[in-house]
Amino acid sequence: MNPGPYSDQYPDEYSPQNSPYSASSGSSGSSASSAPSAGGANEDVASLSYERAREELVAVVQRLEAGSVPLEDSLALWERGEALAQRCQTWLDEARSRLAAVAQEDSAD
């Protein structure tokens, strides 16, 4: 069970064992330990910072690469990963646009 190359770079809250998207489906009574359903489960992604979205994306990828997640949970993780990747891309696109605007202002002066 290799924890992956990023395991020592991120806080424990992003580790697969502590992820709210873990495959644990025990009878703990809490729905936080099972993967979210597709209906609106990723709405919070839009409010995440780039760093937070990237860290969570790394944790999601690690869970999927481990291959020990049931199919239904894998699909939910995949959807979460897609939403997180899109959020990161949006942040990068916006940063690129802001830098280009600043560069245009500087060249106009």
N, C-alpha and C positions, 0 to 999 in steps of 0.2 A: 504494500500500500504506500506508494510514493505520493506525498502530499503535493507535489508539483513545484515548479521553480519559483513560484511567487509566495509560497506559504510563509516565508519569514519576512516578507515585505509589507504585509497588511495586518491590521489589528485582528484579534481573534473573532470579533463579531462578523468578519467576512469569511471565516473559514467554513468549509463545507459542513462541518459538524454543527456550527452555530447559525447557519443560514436559515432564514425563514422559509427557504425553498428546498429544505432537505427532504430526503426520501422517507424520513421517519414517519411511519403511519401508525405508531403505537397508540394505545388507548390512554393517552395522557389527558384527554379531555380538552385540549387546546387545539384550535385549528391553525395556530401559528406554526406548528411543526410540519404541516402538510403543504404541498404545493398549492398555490392559489389557482382558482379557476380562471378561465380566459376572460370572463365577463368583468371588465373594469379593474382587474387585479393590477394592472400596470399604470394606472392613472397617476400614481405618485412619482413616476419617472420624470415627468415634465418639470417637477420642482427640484430635482437633484442637481447639485453642482457637478461640474465635469469630473472632479476628483472622486466624488462619491459614486457617480455612475460608473466610472472606469473600474474602481475597486470592486464594486458589486458584479460588474461584468466579468472580471477575472475569476471571482468566486463561482459564478454560474458556469463558466467555461470549464473550470476544474471539476465541478460536479458532473457535467456532461461527459467530459473526457474519462472520468473514473469508470463510467459505464455500469454503475451499480444502482442506477435509479430506475424505478419501474417506468414503463412506457408513458403512462398518463402524466407522471411527474416530469418526465423528460420533455414532453411537449410543452408543459407549462414553463419549465426552465428555458426552453428554446424561445418561446414567445417573450419571456422576460428579457432574455439576452438580446433579442432583436430590438426590443424597445430601448434597452440600455445603450446598445450600439448606435441607434438612431439619435439618442440624446447626446451622446458624445460627439457624433458627427455634426449635429446642430451647433453645439458649443464651438467646435473647431471652425465651422463655416462662418459663424458670427464673428469669431476672433479674426479670421482672415479678412473679412469685410471691413472690420474696424481698422485693422492695420493698413489695408489698401486705402481707406479714406484718409488716414493720417499721412500716408506717403504722398497722396495727391495734394493735400494741403501744403505739405512741405515743399513739393516741387512747384507749386503755384506761387510760393513766396519768393 
